[in-house]
Amino acid sequence: MFTPWFIVSFTVITVFFLDRWENRYVQSLFDWVPAILLAYVIPAVISFLIDVDFSQDAIHDFSKDYFIPLAIIAVMSSLSLGQLKAIGWKPVALFAMGSLFIALFPVVLVWGLVGTDWVSQNLIQDSYWKGIPPVVGSWIGGSTSQLVLKELVECPENIFLSVLVMDNILVNIWTIGMFQTIKKSSWLNRLLRISDTAMPEELRSDLTNSLSSWICGATLLGIVFLCNLLVPSFVGRVVILSMIGLVLSNFIPKWNFGFTLKFGGILIILVMAVLGLKLRFNTVGFDTTFLVFLIIWLLGHFLFMILIAKLLNVNMAWVPIASMANVGGIATAPAVTAAYEKKWMPHAIVLAILSMATGTFWGMLTIYLLENILI
């Protein structure tokens, strides 16, 4: 009865309906334990209870060949480049510089600390450096990028779960902090002598008045099947499908942005449920020094964005918005934005989608640079 496919299907259905259940106790659970983490833990719990190891099952190869590529092209095809122009170049530049800091800070820090016990013991010997790229993916691209980068860097399951837990704790605290920060935007503008208070252009609203969901879904499936036949390399498929996704969303008339974004979200839960089959609780640990490193990394990201906002003379409200578009994602970025100006909420969503579209590439850069330093 408890086959890998049954466990994964049960997990996805359970998480999907719980996430949409209008119950305040259930919703309070998801405030602290996001769907992606719950989807990762449930299969591990079931595997532990029935005492079966599914870590080598063929479902993992199937996920890497089909579920992950589908998630990539779905998320990438939800980004409309035309929306970025309406936001203005300064907020987009601020957002991009925040992403740049997230991708390069750990590289610079590790390079400066090469030879220390933390690098040689924690990062190299204990392989915790492989937890850094998934964090980059999470903080810039969200769950899709996090999963892709986990596979690319071959992050061990025990480290990945530890990173997931620490990341979840920090993001919840960070969201509260950004809510408070955006409310102080006017005071910060006066303090830093920032004069920019202009409203960005209004975004067009009919982003989902488009092609049938079935047509878009069949198109994505067909492209992934064809890509698997023609491109043997996983990295190659990631890059090609990302580019094709952008082409679909920006050159196909009436492309269904709403469907592809929701489809991508479901696929992310599905991929996490498959990965959860690999998790063995007896290997999970918690590294305090790595948590301190994450805190320094996140605070540095925020202070760097304040500096860039000052140099660009851009409204300080964009700092928490851009930070949440990176770190928080498509759910929390507009929520934080609404605490300052509800008319800016669509702009926050576009920045969050841009984050989802670029996170994998930032993470691949981080992997390349870390490998050259540590290996």
N, C-alpha and C positions, 0 to 999 in steps of 0.2 A: 504493500500500500504506500509506504513512505519512499517513493522514488524521488530522485532529484527534481523532476519536472512537476510532480505533485506538490512538493514543498515550496518550490518557487512560485507556482501558480497560487497556492494558498496564501503565501506571503504578500504577493502583489495585490490580490483581491482584498485581503484584510487591511493592508495599509491604505489602499485607495479609498475604501469605504469609511474607515476610521477618520481619515483626513478630511472627509466631507460630512462627517456626522456633526450635526448642530447640537452638540452637548458640551456644556461649559467645562466639565471635568475632562472629557476627551480632548477638547481644544487646549486646555491648560497643559495637558501632557505634551502636545505637539509644540507648545511654546518653548519647551525645554528639551524635548527629544524629537528632533525633526524626522520627517518621514524617511529620509535617506538612511539615517542611523538605525531606525526601527526595522527597516527592510533588510539591513545588514545583519542585525542581531537575531531576528526571529529564526532564520534558517539554521544559524549556529546553535541556538537553544534546542531546536528540534533534533538536530544531528547529535547533540550532546545527550539528550534524553533517550534516544533510541540507540545510542552508542554505535553509530555508523559513520565512517569517514568517506565523504563525497568529494574530497579535494582533488582526486584524479579522474573524476567522471568526465565523460565526453561533453557534457553540457557546457563546460568551461570553454572548450574550443569553439562550440557553436556560438556562444555569447561573444567571443572575441571576433568571430567571422561575420556575425550578423547583427546581434543586439547593439554592440558598441558602435559599429559603423552607422547603423540606422539612427542612433541617438545623436551622433555627430552631425549628419547631414540634416536631420530634423531641426536641431538647434540653430545651425548655421543658416538654414533657409528661412528662419524667422526674423532675420535682420534686414531691415530696409535702409540702405545707405542714404537715401533721400531724406530720411528723418533727421540725420545728423546735422545737415546744413541748417535746419531751422533752429537748432539748439544754439548755434554760434560756436566759433572756433575756440574761444577762451575756455568755456566749460569742458569741451572735448579735450583740449590740450591739458587742462588740469587733471582730468580723469586719466589720460594717457600717462602723465608723469607719475601719478599714483601707482599705476600698473608697473611702470618702469622700476620704481623703488621696490615694490614687492618682489619682482623677478630678480633684481640685482643685489639687494641688500644682503641676503644670506651668502651670496658668492663673495662679495667684498669682505664680509665678516670672517668667513671661513679662510679666505686667502690671508687675511691679517693675523689669524690665530693658528695657522699651520704650524705643527710642532708641539702645540700645547696638549695637555692630557684630555681636554674636552674634545678636540678634533680627533686625536689618535684613538682614544678609548670609546667615547660615546658615538661619534659620527662614523668612524671607519670600522673599528673592531665590532661594535654593536650594530653597525649598519643603519644608524639613525639618519644618516645623510639621505638615505632613500625615502625618508618621510618628508623631506623638504619639498621636492617637486609636487607631490599631491597637495601640499599646503598652498603652493603657488597657484596650482590649478583651482583649488577651492576658493581662494581669495580673489582671483581674477576671473576665472571662467565658470566657477560653480561646480556642481556635481559631475557634469559631463567631462569637463577638463580634468577634474580630480581623478576620475576613473581611468581615463585614457593615459594620464601621466603615471598612475600607479602601475599600469601594465607596461608602459615603456621603460620605467626604471626598475621594474620587477621588485616593488616594495613588499617585504614580508608581511603576512597577514597580521601578526601580532603588533608590529609597528604601525601598520595602517589603522588598526582599530584604536590604538593608543592616540594616534594623531587625530582620528575622527572625534574622539571624546574631548581631547584638549581643544580642538578647533571649535567644537560645538559650544563648550563653556565660554570661550573667548568671544565668539560671535554674539552670543546672547548678552554678555556684558557690554560689548562694543555697541550693540544696537541701542541699549539704554543710554550709553554715553553720547551717541550721535543724536538721539532725540533731544537731549539736554543742550547739546552744542548748537544745533540749528535754531533753537529758541533764543540763543544768545548772539545770533548772527549780526543784528543791528549794532549791538554793543561792540562786537569784535571789529566790525567795519569802522566804527568810530575810533577804536583803540589803535587799529593799524592804518588809519587814514586811507581807507579804501572808498573811492567815490562811486564805483559801479553799482548802480541799483536798477539798471534797465531790465525790462521784462523780455524774455526770449520770444521768438515768433511762435504763434500757435501752431500745433501740429494738426494735420488732417486727421479726422476721426474714423474714417471708414476703412480701417486696416483689415477687417475680417469679412467685408462684403466681397466675396471672391469665389474661386473655383470650389467645386464639391470636395469634401474631405476625402471621399473615395478616390477621386482622380489624383489628388495630391499624394495620398498614401501609396497608391499603386505606383506612381512615378518614383517615389523614394525607394520603394522595395525593388523595383526594376533596376534602378541605378546601382544599388548596393550589390545585387546579384551579378550584374555586369562587371562591376569594379572588382569583385572577388575573383572572377574568371580571368581578368586581364592583369591585375596587379597583385603579385604574390606577397609583397612586403606590407606589414601592418602599418608601419610609419608612412609608407607611400600612399596607402589607402586613406589614412587620416588626412593627409595634406590634400589629396585629390578630391575627396568627398567634401572637405571644407570649402574648397574653391567652387565646386559644383553647387553646393548649397547657396553660396552667395549669388551665383549666376541665376539660379531658380528664383530667388526672392527679389531680385532686382531687374530681371529681364523678362520674366513671364508675367503677362498681364493678369491682374486680379489673382495673384498667388495668395493662398490662404495662410496668412501669417498666424492667425489664432490657432488653427488646427495644428500646424507644425510645432508650435511652442508647447501645446498641451500634449501632443504625441511624444515629443522629446522628453517631457516630464515623466510620463508613464514609463518610457523606455529606461530612464535613469533608475527608477525604482526597480524595474525588472533586472537590470544589470547588477545593482547592489544586492538583490536577493540571490543571484547566482554566485556572486563573490562571497556572500555569507556562508555558503556551503564549504568554503575553504577554511573558515575560521575555527581555530581550536582554542578554547578558553584557557587551557593550562599553559599556553605560551604567551598570554597577554601580560604586559608590564606597563609601568608608568614612570617616565623619566622626568624628574623635577627640573633638572637643568635644561631640558629641551623645552619645557613649559616656560621657563624664564626667558629663554631665547625667543620664543614665539611672542611673548609680551613685549620685549624690547623691539622686535621686528614690527609689530603692529603700531606701537607708539611712535616709532621712527617714521613710519608711513604717514601718519597723521601730521606730525610736525613738519615733514617735508612738503606736504600738500599746502599747509598754511604758508610756508615760505613761497611756494610757487604762486599761490593766490595773491600774495602781496606783490610779487614781481609783475604779475599780469594785471594787477588792479581789477580782480574779478570778485564779485560779491562772495563774502565768506560763507553764505548759505550753500554755495556749490561744493564746499569742502566736505561736509558731512554727506551731501547727496552723492558726490562722486565716490567717496569712501564706501558708502553703503552699496552703491552700484557694483563696486568691486567686491568688497568683503561680504556684504549681506545678500545681494542678489535681487531678483525681480520681485520678490514679495516685500522685503523690508525697505528697499530704496524708495518706492513711492509712499510707503507708510511714513517714513521719516520726513519726506518732502512735504507731505500734507500738514505736518506740524508747523510749517513755515508759510507755504503758498500752494494751495490745492491745484491751481492752474499749471503748476510746474510738474505735476505727477506724471503726465505722459513723457516728459523729457527724461525723468528718472528711469522710467521703464526702458526707453530707448538706450540709455547709457548702460543699464543692466544687461540688455540683450547684446550690446557691443562687447561687454565684459565676457559674456558667455561665448561669443564668437572668437575672441582673441586669446583666451586663457591658455589653451593648449599650446599655442606657439610661444608664448612667454615661458611656459613651463619647459618646453623643449630647449629653449635657450639656456635656462637654468641648469638643466641636466647636462648639456654639453659643457658648460663652463665648470660645473662642479666635478665632472668626470676628469677634466683636464687638470684640475687642482689636486684631487684626492687619489686618483688611480694612476 
